[in-house]
Amino acid sequence: MGVFVFLPLVLPLSAWPVARLAEVHLRPRTATRLLTAVAIVMAVCSTLCLALLMVVGTAQLPGNPLPDGWSDPEVRAAVPHDEVAGRAAISALATACARTLWRHHRVTRRANRALAALPGPTVAVLPDSAPYAYALPGGRGRIVVTTALLDGLAPAERRALFAHERAHLAARHHRHLLAAQLAARANPFLCPLRTAVVYTAERWADEEAARAVGDRRTVARAIGKAALLPHGTPAPTLAALATTGSVPRRVAALPAPAPVARSWPSAFTSVGLAAWGAAAGTLVSAMSSVNSAVTLFLTLHATAAL
């Protein structure tokens, strides 16, 4: 195993450049899917390696169900282990991910239950003084918007609002956001990818709304007006029209021509180099995890057989 078991814990750093460059240079749909996939693979690999670091160290704890041979000094010398850090990291990781999943499930369940009695199968308009709107997953999905936000938008901007939220539901952006959120919980080095996925998912919905409305500047005005009003969403895994921080960049991107679809960026560009670097880091992370898992399995299998 050696150093290979530690590589997946730090290799997510190789994805940082592509997280920034993909926001600007890649098509939002492509960037969202690419960054989500990279985050998932790297989070799974780092979690697996944390578990591998914990296994041999746990074998010396009293009352554990593991074979006695796993705690032999020869095995502990051959396989990296850390019973304290490994157990603490796995416990913290499991707790953080469970809380994220539970909060997402609780919020969506309560929202769907509260809106069940309201008319309209796809849109729920709330008589609320707080201006906000978000796409609520579940079944065919539902758009939740308050009268305060609708009153602050012109008719064309309202159409842009609904087109934006329908794009979130159609592409199931809540799954990308939830996966990126869980990945960042599993490995803090993946936090930049989570932030990038939030931005690119919103840009994806912006482009779909601009295509549906037929006026990119109208969508930009709707985003700008919604951002100037105090608002919020029940959970970070639910998509909303405007989020603090990314709004100026989104508004600035809309008056420009629509992004050109590309299958994969050229290796001779900055975004291409970053994308290939992230792909290489993901591949090395997966190979290191598999190598460590196979090595540990063979070592412990031989020990148990003896």
Residue pairs with C-beta under 8 A, 6 or more apart in sequence:
1 52
1 79
1 80
1 291
1 292
1 295
1 296
2 80
4 288
4 291
4 292
5 49
5 52
5 53
5 80
5 288
5 292
6 49
6 80
7 49
7 284
7 285
7 288
8 42
8 45
8 46
8 48
8 49
8 285
8 288
8 289
9 46
9 49
9 50
9 187
9 189
10 189
11 42
11 45
11 46
11 281
11 282
11 284
11 285
11 288
12 42
12 46
12 187
12 189
12 190
12 193
12 281
12 285
13 189
13 281
14 277
14 278
14 280
14 281
14 282
15 35
15 38
15 39
15 42
15 190
15 192
15 193
15 278
15 281
15 282
16 192
17 273
17 274
17 277
17 278
18 34
18 35
18 38
18 271
18 274
18 275
18 277
18 278
19 35
19 192
19 193
19 195
19 196
20 192
20 196
20 274
21 270
21 271
21 274
21 275
22 30
22 31
22 34
22 35
22 196
22 200
22 271
22 274
22 275
23 31
23 196
23 199
23 200
23 203
23 249
24 271
25 265
25 269
25 270
25 271
26 34
26 200
26 259
26 262
26 265
26 271
26 275
27 259
27 260
27 261
27 262
28 200
28 201
28 203
28 204
28 206
28 207
28 259
29 171
29 204
29 207
30 261
30 262
31 196
31 200
31 203
32 173
32 176
32 197
32 200
32 201
32 204
33 176
34 275
35 180
35 193
35 196
35 197
35 200
36 176
36 179
36 180
36 197
38 193
38 278
38 279
38 282
39 179
39 180
39 183
39 184
39 190
39 193
39 194
39 197
40 179
40 183
41 282
41 285
41 286
42 183
42 187
42 190
42 281
42 282
42 285
43 182
43 183
43 184
43 186
43 187
43 190
44 186
44 289
45 285
45 286
45 288
45 289
46 186
46 187
46 285
47 93
47 186
47 187
48 289
48 292
48 293
49 288
49 289
49 292
50 86
50 89
50 90
50 93
51 86
51 90
52 292
52 293
52 296
53 80
53 81
53 82
53 85
53 86
54 81
54 82
54 83
54 86
54 87
54 89
54 90
55 66
55 70
55 81
55 86
55 296
55 300
56 70
56 71
56 75
56 76
56 79
56 80
56 81
56 296
56 300
57 76
57 81
57 82
57 83
57 84
57 86
57 87
58 64
58 66
58 83
58 86
58 87
59 66
59 67
59 68
59 70
59 71
59 75
60 71
60 76
60 83
61 83
67 300
67 303
67 304
69 75
69 300
69 303
69 304
69 306
70 300
70 303
70 304
72 303
74 303
75 299
75 300
75 303
78 299
79 295
79 296
79 299
93 185
93 186
96 185
96 186
97 182
97 185
97 186
100 178
100 181
100 182
100 185
100 237
101 178
101 182
103 235
104 178
104 235
104 237
107 234
107 235
107 238
108 136
108 137
108 138
108 235
108 238
111 136
111 144
111 234
112 136
112 138
112 139
112 142
115 124
115 136
115 142
115 144
118 124
118 125
118 126
121 140
121 142
122 140
122 141
122 142
122 143
123 142
123 143
123 145
123 162
124 136
124 142
124 143
124 144
124 145
125 145
125 146
125 147
125 150
126 144
126 145
126 146
126 147
127 146
127 147
128 146
128 147
128 148
129 146
129 148
130 146
130 148
130 230
130 231
130 232
131 146
131 148
131 149
131 152
131 226
131 229
131 230
131 231
132 145
132 146
132 149
132 231
132 232
132 233
132 240
133 143
133 144
133 145
133 146
133 149
133 161
133 165
133 226
133 231
133 240
133 241
134 143
134 144
134 165
134 233
134 234
134 238
134 239
134 240
134 241
135 141
135 142
135 143
135 144
135 165
135 166
135 168
135 169
135 173
135 174
135 238
135 239
135 240
136 142
136 143
136 144
136 238
137 169
137 172
137 174
137 238
140 169
141 169
142 169
143 162
143 165
143 166
143 169
145 161
145 162
145 165
148 229
149 161
149 226
149 229
149 231
150 158
150 161
152 225
152 226
152 229
153 161
153 222
153 225
153 226
154 221
156 213
156 215
156 218
157 218
157 221
157 222
157 225
158 222
159 212
159 213
159 218
160 209
160 210
160 213
160 215
160 218
160 219
160 221
160 222
161 209
161 222
161 226
161 241
163 208
163 209
163 212
163 213
163 219
164 205
164 206
164 208
164 209
164 219
164 222
164 223
164 241
165 205
165 239
165 241
166 208
166 212
167 173
167 204
167 205
167 208
167 209
167 212
168 174
168 201
168 205
168 239
170 208
171 201
171 204
171 205
171 208
173 201
173 204
173 205
173 239
174 237
174 238
174 239
176 197
176 201
177 197
177 198
177 201
177 236
177 237
177 238
177 239
178 237
180 190
180 193
180 194
180 197
180 198
181 194
181 236
181 237
183 190
183 193
183 194
184 190
184 191
184 193
184 194
198 236
198 243
198 246
199 246
199 249
199 250
201 239
202 239
202 243
202 246
202 250
203 250
203 253
205 239
206 219
206 223
206 250
206 253
206 254
207 258
207 259
209 219
210 216
210 219
210 254
210 258
211 258
213 219
216 254
216 255
216 258
217 254
217 255
219 254
220 250
220 251
220 254
220 255
222 241
223 241
223 242
223 247
223 250
223 251
223 254
224 242
224 247
224 251
226 241
226 242
227 242
227 244
227 247
231 240
231 242
232 240
233 239
233 240
264 272
264 275
265 271
265 272
265 275
266 272
267 273
267 276
